[in-house]
Amino acid sequence: MQKIYAIGETILDIIFKNDQPRTAKPGGSSFNAAITLGRLGAPVSFISEMGNDRVGNMIQDFLAENGVDSTFMSRFENGQSAVALAFLNQNSDAEYMFYKDYPHQRLAVEFPEFKPDDLLLFGSFYALNPGIRPRVKALLGKARQAGAILLYDPNFRSTHLPDRDELLSVIGENMGYASIVRASDEDLRNIFRAENPEDAWACVRPHCPVLLYTANAHGVFLRTETVELNLEVKPIEPVSTIGAGDTFNAGILFGLHRIGCTLEQVRALDRETWEGLIRMAIEFSREVCLSYENYLPVEYAASVKRKIKQNG
């Protein structure tokens, strides 16, 4: 059976609005996607690390409650689980302050035995961090050698700009591992100074055959060697945009899993199939923006599963 894996940081997000704490949620970019996939009933495993402390126990329990396998989670003794303060601005976008205390040895866990056409999500600074890069690179190499489908989300924000030149080659290397790059307009503006989908595709194309370019209210753009697709996004008043892109990624992975897409087929998917995948991902992302959840709300995920069951 085709399985889904996600690797990334595990963190406890404490969310503030108007300088007042509103809620606390386990998070992290790939973590958020994994929770959405678990709530949808997909066979998903999360690969990460966290402290053997109270916050780590909370996160471990949360994974189990949401159907996410934690076999590949490292629990370290020398350090503490990461915490982030997320301050929502007037547009409900978050500005972060991070508190991290990791041990010297990182990601001390056995990696899964990937099978052909398994799916792997990776990205953010976790996939660039020099302190953990050798382990991440070993995982990516193992997955690609096995014939897995890799989705890369660089999630490269303005806070990383001072290190851009140093990290550019690593980002290109990650894109080279990827079967699909899903990046926001902000990501690719920061990485390549690309101001539109065409410029972004020109930069990504030498590395990866598929680009999903998301531009918030301006829509979603797909570029492959054979398909060019632009889809509009309905305007909404978001409660919080935390997890919107992560849940979009989950929607793409969930859709690929549902149709049993193989690595060979990814490059050749037709316009109609891509449109169906992207529209579902947009709807998932929209639902996250309408709540303080970092992932697809439980009730909405249950409605998706019911609809799939009814339609066979």
Summary of the structure (lengths in Angstrom):
residues: 312
radius of gyration: 18.1
end to end distance: 18.3
largest distance: 50.8
contacts: 1065
relative contact order: 0.14
helix: 42%
strand: 25%
